[in-house]
């Protein structure tokens, strides 16, 4: 996990997007579909998928795939406890 040295370090735009995704998921009461998050944040799918995949690799979000009887897969995402802890540290550093 990143360490903040007393003051908020400069955050690049791609990191701001990741934090924005985490904040939106933290407000939700449970899992949200990819589409719901993208719509709320007005983010295109390629940007969202890349950022979400990176957050998943860091274990800040969990992605759940639900396959319907017709074979179509729906992707849901939720914030993990590590993601919530990370947001708290970011808020303290601001």
C-alpha positions, 0 to 999 in steps of 0.5 A, a space after each residue: 500500500 502507498 505511504 503518504 508522508 504527511 502531506 497529500 502527494 500529487 495525484 495523477 488523473 488516472 489515480 483520481 479516477 481509481 479513487 473516484 470509483 472507490 468512493 462511488 462503491 463505498 457509497 453503495 449498499 452492496 454490489 453494483 453492476 459495471 454499467 451502474 458504476 460507469 453511468 454514475 461516474 459518466 465514464 466510458 467502458 474501456 477506462 472503467 474496465 482498465 481502472 477496475 481491473 487494476 483495483 481488483 489486482 490490488 484487492 481494493 475491489 471484488 468483481 463477481 460474475 453472474 451467469 444467467 440461464 441464457 448464457 449472458 454474464 453480468 459483472 458486479 463490483 464491490 469495495 473490499 475492506 482493504 479498499 475502505 481502509 485505503 479511502 480512509 488513509 486518502 481522506 486523512 492525507 488530504 
